[in-house]
């Protein structure tokens, strides 16, 4: 075989290898393609679903969510992986992608079981936040998505075209004062996959640590993948509790990777889409006035494990009402004591003649 023929064979083999790896590099869509976040207005031309009426992400308006007591806590299985299990961490030109073994699954909170495929992140830039979903118009620093498919189907590709085919767990990331050890398991390797198409093997760890500790409080709606082909077959769960990573960790996420054009991989989020009549359910009573002021832990401090509570529900409202009623009752009692004490003081005053009670005399009418 001459040199020219050998070169052609090598090119063909490389192309076939690249094509075979496309499925493994799925973000939320079918794999790496030449779409970009700068060209989103054309997504609907190449992928019809991207122009549909059930698209994601959305803005969650807490005043319009519907409380649904039927929404049960999300239950996860197999999420704690031994260090001996190696996971592929990939820069696919659109995000950082961690491939997950099929042993990870959602086993509660949904009508059926969903098997994990991969997780990835969306972020902004040094000048702004980059979560995909927003709450009351507030965009968070970043967002994690864990993608699953319904176990009644044989594969992700088969499931993604079915109405109940996919389930994505989403959580918001914010900057805190402490390093998050679970996110560090991913972020510490980003320098090894700076260029598009590069990947590295990382040790297994507790994947559940990337998600909130409280899996009871969440928003739920029917939507789509947020990247082409934008399949409208996703049951979304957006947790109400935020995750905290350090400022340095957020900088690593925002600054480390490059896209398929060799430019910094930043602002890899899709703007929110209209609901078009869709309902957003909540597993708790939503009384948040603004997502920008989501509280930390009840003592006002950040959680040591990187979780920050942002929930404020019916129990908190009742506690506040009882507190107000108690305060009013106590104030009324104090005013009563003060009033009667003043009256007694006036009666005992030396400047006034004392009033002495005597029985009335019988009037002599004779």
Steps between C-alpha positions, in 0.01 A plus 500: 500500500652834399522800729201682347269200538613448857424863579147464360443187711618680813267790431207262452578321824520830686165607360339171598647523848369853537154397382490211744588728789232758422235315699724486806556874476133585521421811696125490509457446128626231263865590518759745382398701197589837357225700666611779731352718771572805283272361228193409704254678271570232238456198727135471401594484131724197535307340788123555484440423867715798596216723374232306692264616775638280781857620508747535784633675698228715658465766766336362813257762630442381855177702526353294215622153593242244608555311823465127439507277810524202264861591420704264715867541602749402229681178586833405347667161475859403425628859507789427735778360283826341619828669411595189306233576239633731230275757331557684172517878534467670161521847350254466211535861386173603665549397864689271735335158497533218753383163368312298763460123538154347466502402867391855585123543495201700620293249695249729674309820428412396145235254387772287340872443541752702302860395436784755497700570185714804572521831681627836382511867600390836364673821607555864415815711483708713737255782432174318562310189617404211274227271634246393240186505715420812699282552807292815518725643229820432695779320316736298719875465451483154340279192467556125502289253299494125561341330198303173530287287269197283579603140573205361305691600185817331383716808455522876525448534124182295514371682806566856385215489247244365751274735702619347829845417374733734688543650846753768592591603854616860521656704780636853525858587598600811691830631636571437868797531733599132510633260242250233400678160514253328267530757221875499549498138377408643159652848499852387591525318165382780270854611413553158338209542255531864400448433129184369335500122465746435781405262780647355818412215736405609855445289810149422612352696792163571659313659210210581734728758663465713187127535572321657798466304821129584507334320209148568630470861383490548125319640196372266231385563144501339155755641261785421265870450465666843507733421211430367148299298415293657785285185533179589686498183710659611829342489844693770683577511871658826617606487864426796726818464703814649346853357495802701611848495349788732579589805298816326379301195391255717307796669331637159400166409345464827311860543381646152435338366181489600136227433244530342155611836358787522747331785689434501877203274574272746680133601514393151393139550599176536307263791579170412666201408283128575531285251686221507237244394759712238674461459876794512738439284806672535837541235766466770768306819566689775320497832683835638386479873422825489304750232404780752546460483877493125549621446858791278596465258789258589780783651705599722209823314431604293202483123525836330535411242237438761231121502523308820555133485590277725290164362613232697676171316526180452697669400827704821499188710436314339793800551727510870411126541557518333842798718585313818407192394700716420801672838476166683481363307800813568704488870414133523600575330833788737571281802423233364736754459783642847433155662507396344830836572660455869416153497655633347825781755505248787484296347784808472724631849420574708820374818334148363488270426799442133535157367420366283781206274432230498772160344504218738425308620805131440522318824445289601798152583366322527833 
